[in-house]
């Protein structure tokens, strides 16, 4: 890891690492707009594209109150102006966004692949007047650059995989290590079963993650862990945790939960549900249904809230917590609630036409004969809807 404060040093490190084919993490202490514009300058003067892949994780869901710092001001100037002259500060933020997008567009036109993290960067840039190719259509708002949910995470969510969490209430690191071992063993066993290759890859990747998690000492405060898992894995892990508590292998209860950035807990048309193309991307039904279903299937608590990642008014999130205290009742609750919590989202993604989701929900129904999910028919003619809505049809 290298931390630099000077753009010349940054460019030198980039060139050296590329020439030596060396993996290197560099932190630039400054404004990223300066970096984007310098990369353009380097390309125009040398013909060398120093960035092959680009994205942005600026907190643009709150751009005018500290989420985005305009390149025209230093940190303290920005802090002062956002409170003393909010109108001018907003104008500078939007000017800065336009400069940033202009640089990104130039690099993209020369071969860099850019994707949006889903933090409202493209949305706020479009509102600022930047050229991000915003289009409003029947299926929702689209931009010239894809969201990483559309290109990567959407298909993973549709497989039923998402960030499953747990907290060891004992606060003892040895309990966390034991839960790591339990989870890793379960995931490795699942990877050995006859499953689609895409599912197998997820199991193997996450088995490696959980095996190595302790080495990286990422715990701060609560003895907690997060692991991407599907419905089968979450249920198996939860039941194993509950059994470990019951038999005294863990000192006290384990609380399970998940991130809002998951298969079914969030309706977010600019991120989590940006790959929903059936016209329902702007609906908040899934998060509400998720919370209601979790509540009477056994969750210890549920929460429904606005905001989270992309900004207030742009997303509805549903969440839960379930205490595994070692009782038979807790095990029953975990099985029933987690089945709904995951399949609810997979079903919705299946209805929206995602192939992974259709395969996943079919596999889930085969494993659970009592589960019945109506499967959609595929549209063979992509122009059908357009022709049906055409007044001259």
Secondary structure, DSSP 8 states (H G I E B T S, - for coil): -EEES-HHHHHHHHHHHHHHT----EEE-S-HHHHHHHHHHHHHHH-----SEE-----GGGIIIII---TTS-HHHHHHHHHH-HHHHHHHHHHHHHHHHHHHHHHHHTT-EE-B-SSSHHHHHHHTT--S--EEETTEEE-SS-BHIIIIIHHHHHTT-EEEEEEETT--HHHHHHHHHHHHHHHHHHHTSS--HHHHHHHHHHHHHHHHHGGGT---SS-EEEEEE-HHHHHHHHHHHHHHHHTTSSSS-EEEEE-SSSSSSEE-TTTTTTT--SS-TT--HHHHHHHHHHHHHT-SEEEEEE-SSS-TTS-EEEEEEEEE-S-HHHHHHHHHHHHHHHHHHHHHHHHTT-HHHHHHHHHHHHH-TT---------S-TTHHHHHH-TT-
